[in-house]
């Protein structure tokens, strides 16, 4: 099941509540990340930009199959787009 939420605060709260992975603006997520309520899905990937987004989720959800499946899917999508642009 996919949930679509169009309110930034509600997206963050949904991830904090353990409902899944969220795509959030870095400026909106920074307090929840600093407090440990959320963690970045790709902590080793960083790109300096005033318009940066993070894929975030609750720390204790890291091993959930759906989080791992989403992460794998996202990497495959990025790889596919990289090959299309060449």
Backbone torsions as a table, in degrees:
resi	resn	phi	psi	omega
1	UNK	NA	133.2	176.3
2	UNK	-103.1	136.6	174.8
3	UNK	-112.3	130.9	175.9
4	UNK	-114.6	123.6	-179.5
5	UNK	-125.1	130.7	-176.5
6	UNK	-102.7	9.5	-179.9
7	UNK	-114.4	121.9	-175.0
8	UNK	-56.9	-44.6	-179.7
9	UNK	-64.9	-39.0	179.4
10	UNK	-68.5	-34.4	176.8
11	UNK	-62.4	-47.6	179.0
12	UNK	-62.2	-44.8	-178.8
13	UNK	-64.2	-37.3	177.9
14	UNK	-62.0	-42.5	177.1
15	UNK	-66.3	-42.1	177.7
16	UNK	-60.5	-37.3	180.0
17	UNK	-75.9	-2.2	175.8
18	UNK	85.6	21.2	-177.6
19	UNK	-86.8	-0.4	177.2
20	UNK	145.1	-160.0	-178.1
21	UNK	-97.8	143.7	-179.1
22	UNK	-127.5	150.4	171.2
23	UNK	-104.6	117.4	-173.5
24	UNK	-135.2	146.4	173.6
25	UNK	-62.4	139.1	-177.3
26	UNK	-58.6	-38.5	-179.5
27	UNK	-65.7	-31.8	179.1
28	UNK	-77.5	-32.2	-174.2
29	UNK	-91.9	-11.3	-169.9
30	UNK	-58.3	-39.7	-179.6
31	UNK	-67.7	-41.6	179.0
32	UNK	-68.5	-34.6	175.5
33	UNK	-67.0	-45.7	-179.3
34	UNK	-63.4	-34.7	-179.4
35	UNK	-82.2	-7.9	179.6
36	UNK	82.1	7.8	177.9
37	UNK	-72.5	-26.5	178.3
38	UNK	-136.2	156.2	174.9
39	UNK	-131.9	157.6	179.1
40	UNK	-80.6	138.5	178.1
41	UNK	-68.0	-32.6	-179.5
42	UNK	-124.3	73.3	-174.9
43	UNK	-66.8	-21.4	-178.2
44	UNK	-87.6	-7.0	179.9
45	UNK	-103.9	120.9	-178.1
46	UNK	-138.8	132.9	178.4
47	UNK	-134.4	118.3	-178.7
48	UNK	-69.7	117.5	179.7
49	UNK	-162.4	139.9	176.2
50	UNK	-69.7	-12.3	-179.4
51	UNK	-111.3	26.4	-175.9
52	UNK	-67.2	146.1	174.2
53	UNK	-120.8	151.5	174.1
54	UNK	-120.7	145.5	168.0
55	UNK	-95.7	120.3	-170.1
56	UNK	-130.1	159.2	178.4
57	UNK	-162.1	172.3	178.1
58	UNK	-71.2	141.2	-177.4
59	UNK	-55.4	-40.7	-176.2
60	UNK	-74.8	-3.4	179.6
61	UNK	-94.8	1.8	-173.9
62	UNK	-56.0	-37.0	-175.7
63	UNK	-89.4	-2.5	-179.2
64	UNK	-62.4	135.3	179.8
65	UNK	-55.6	-36.6	-178.2
66	UNK	-68.8	-33.2	177.1
67	UNK	-70.4	-44.3	178.1
68	UNK	-63.8	-39.1	178.6
69	UNK	-64.8	-41.9	178.7
70	UNK	-63.2	-43.8	-179.8
71	UNK	-60.6	-46.2	178.3
72	UNK	-61.7	-44.7	179.3
73	UNK	-60.4	-44.3	-177.8
74	UNK	-63.6	-42.7	176.9
75	UNK	-60.6	-43.0	179.4
76	UNK	-62.9	-40.9	178.5
77	UNK	-62.4	-43.1	179.5
78	UNK	-64.5	-44.0	178.3
79	UNK	-61.2	-43.9	179.6
80	UNK	-62.4	-40.1	178.2
81	UNK	-67.4	-36.1	179.7
82	UNK	-63.9	-41.3	179.8
83	UNK	-70.5	-32.7	179.8
84	UNK	-69.1	-30.1	-175.3
85	UNK	-84.3	-7.2	-179.1
86	UNK	-81.0	NA	NA
